[in-house]
Amino acid sequence: MIIHKTEAEIALMKDAAMLVSKTLTEVAKILKPGVTTLDIDKLCVDFVKEHNAIPSFYNYHGYPHNICASVNDVVVHGFPNSTALKNGDIISIDMGVILKGWHGDHAYTFIMGDVAPEILQLVKVTKESLYKGIEKAVINNRVGDISFAIQDHTERKYGYGVVRELVGHGLGRSLHEDPQVPNYGKRGTGHKMKENLVLAIEPMINLGGREVFTDVDGWTVRTQDGKPSVHFEHDVCVKRNQALILSDYSIIEAAEKANPYLNSSYY
């Protein structure tokens, strides 16, 4: 069932989305070689609880951690672990919170130090594709317009692999609501969007082929060819002329640029 929110509910959802953004900003401040994704998990859960919210991923369908930490060839749902991050890693942190009964859920990919130009371009293009999709999240457009915009920018223009098995989604009092929002598709197809539909739009784009597989842990999704994957996600509210982005990358980017161990040269 598709649920449209009231303006008061949108304001509460923005608070939840902004708490995720603020938490990811704290992550951007501490990332450096030697930090582990378990360290990041602890930072995130502590910060969220300090702000009177709870992490929404923990025990969701049995997921055993508070965040998803996906490094290099991991597309999504990577388990935090004790392996130290190092120069040359790319890492997507995806997390959600429940604040006053409403969910926030988004992701950001960080670059640790020096990487090959082709990886810088992959991160740049994936982030661009997110905003290309968001541009289409307006009244009377269809979900397929978002999907086409992302696929056109990544697959058709650059030849990247667009993951099919995982998609964006509606968001609200539940972490996953209708409709699904694929990152591939045809213009003019899918659900016709009305005002105050809230979506988590999240391109998952591979440097190589689109094929993926799931590890024996039942969660960690990796690229079949072992090449890197990038994941960005915003919480977005459908409006008449321009979508309202409920989350905020600008504060994450400011912390990213201030951290000498992170590479933000792609933007």
N, C-alpha and C positions, 0 to 999 in steps of 0.2 A: 504494500500500500504506500502511495506517495503522500507525504504529509507536508503541507505548506505552513510556514511559521507566521506568527504575528510579529509586529514590529517589536513588541516587548520581549518576545522570545528570541528574536534576532539579536537584540542587545545582550541578552544573557549568553547566547552562543558566541558572540564576539568576545566576551570576557573569557570564556573557556578557550577559544582559539588563541587569544593573546597570551594566556598563561602558557600554552605550548610554545609560542614564539619566544617568550621570555625565558623559558627553560632551555630551549635550543640556543639562545644567546649565551646562557651560562656555560653550555657545552663548548661553544666557540671560544670562550675565554680560556679554557683549561686544556684544550687539545694540544698535544705535543708528543714527540717520540717518547715511548716509555709508558704513556697512559694506556690503560686497558679499557675495553668496552664494559667490563664489570665496574670499573671506576665510574664510568659515565652513567651506567644504570643507577648506581647509588646516588650520585649527584642529582640525577633527575628525580628519583623518588623522594629524596629529602626535600628538594626545592618545591615540588608539587605539594607535598604534605604541609610544608611551612605556609603555603598559601591556601590552606583549607580545602584542598581538592584531593582526589585520589587518582592514581594511574589507572587508566581504563584497559590497558592491555593485559595486566597481570591476571592470570587464570581465565582469560577469555578463550572459551573452547579448549581450556587446558594449557594455554600458553604460559610457560613457566617464568617469564621475566617481565620487567616493567616497560622496557623499550625493545625495539628491534634495531640491531646494530649490524648493518650489512656492509662488509668490507670487500672491495675489489670485484671478484666474480660473483659475489652474492647479490642477487637481485633485490630480495626483500626477506623479512622474517628471520634474519640472522640472530642467533642467540648471543647475548653478551658472554664474553669469556675472559680468561686470564692472559691471553696472548697480547704482548705489548704492541701497540701501533708503531709504525716506523715511517721514515721518509719514503714518499712514493706511494703510500696507501691512499685510496679514496674510500670514504666511509659515509654511508647514509644512516642518519639517525631518524627513525620514525617513531613517534610516540603520541599517545592520547591521554586526555584527562577527562574526568567528570567533575564539573564545578556547578553546584546548585542544580544538579539534575540534568545538565546539558553537556554534550560531548564536544571537545575540540580534538582534532586529529590531523597532524601534518608532518612533513618530512623535509630534510635538507641534506644535501650531499656536500661534504667537506673534502678538500684536497690537502693532504699532508706533504708540504714541501714540493720538491721537484718531480714532475711527471712528464711523460712524452707529450709533444704537441697534439697528437691525436686524442689523448685523454682530455686535455684541456678543452679541445673542440667538442668532444662528446658532452662534457659537463655544461659548456656554454649552450649548445644546441638543445639539450634536454631542458634546461631552465627556460630558454626561449620558447620552447614548445608548450610549456605549462601556461605561459601568458598568451600564446596564440589560442589555446583552448579556452582560457578564461574570457577572452574577447568575445567568444561566441555564446557565453552563458547569459543571454538576455531573453526577455519575454518574447514568445512566439518562435524562437529558434527551437531546434530539436537537438536531443542529445547527440545524435550522429554528426551534427555540425561541429561540436566540440571534438569528437573522436577524429573526424576527418582532418581538422586543423592540426592536431598533434601528429597524426600519421603523415600528413603531407609534408610537414616541416622536418621530420626526422627520417622517415623511411624513403619517401620519394625524392627529397632533396639531397640527403646525405647517405642513403643506403644503410642506415642503422637498422638493427633488429628491434621491432616493437613487440613487446611481450603480449601474448594473447590470453594466457591463462589467468592473469590477475588484472583487476580493473578498479577504477574509482567507484564512488558510491554516494548515495544520499547520507545525510548526517543529521542527528537531532538528539532526541532522548535516548536513542539507540546508536551504537557505534556504526552499524551498517544498516542503512535504510534503502528503500527503492528511490530512484532507479539506479541500476548499474551504469557506470560511465566508462566504456572501453576506450583505449587509446588508439583504436583503429576503427574505421567504418566509413559509411557513405553519408554525404551531405543530404539533409532533408529526410533522414530516417530516424526512428526511435521516438521516445517520448517528447511531446511538445511541452516546452517549459513555461511555467507561469511564475508570477512574482513570488518571492520569498521561499522558493525551493532552495535548500542548502545542499551543496555538493562538495565532496572531497575529490578534487581533480588531481590525478597523480600519474603523470607519465613515468613509465619504467622502460628505459631504453638501453639496448645492448650495443656495444661497439661492434660485435660480430653478428652472428645469426640470432634469430628470435627464439630459438629452441631453449627450453629450460628443463631442469629436473629437480626433484625434491630429495634432500638428504634422508638418511635413515632415521634422523630425529623426527621426521614427519612435518617439519616446519621450514627449515632453511632451503630457500629456492636459489639455485645457481644456474649460470649460463652453461649450456651443454658444451660449448667450445672452450670454456675457461677464460673467455675474454671479459673485460670489465663491464659493469652495468651501472647506470646512474638513475637515481630516483629523487624526484622533487614532488611536493604535495602542498597545496593550499586549500583552505576552507573558503568557499565562495557562495555568495547569495545572489540568486538571479534577480535582476532588476530590469527596468524598462530600456534604458539606453546604454548602460554600462554596469557590468557586474560589480558587486560590492565584495571586496576581498576582506574577510574577517580576520585572517592571520596577517602577520607582518614580517616580511623578510628584511626590512631596512635595519632593524635593530640587530638581527643576526649578522647581516653583512658588515655593519659597523664594527662589531666585535671580531669578526673574521679578518677584516683589514688591519685591525690593531694587533692581531696575534702574529708574531714573526714566524711562527711554525706553519701557518696556513697559507695557501696559495690562492689568491683571489685575482690573479692577473687576467683571467678570462673575461672579466667585466669591468 
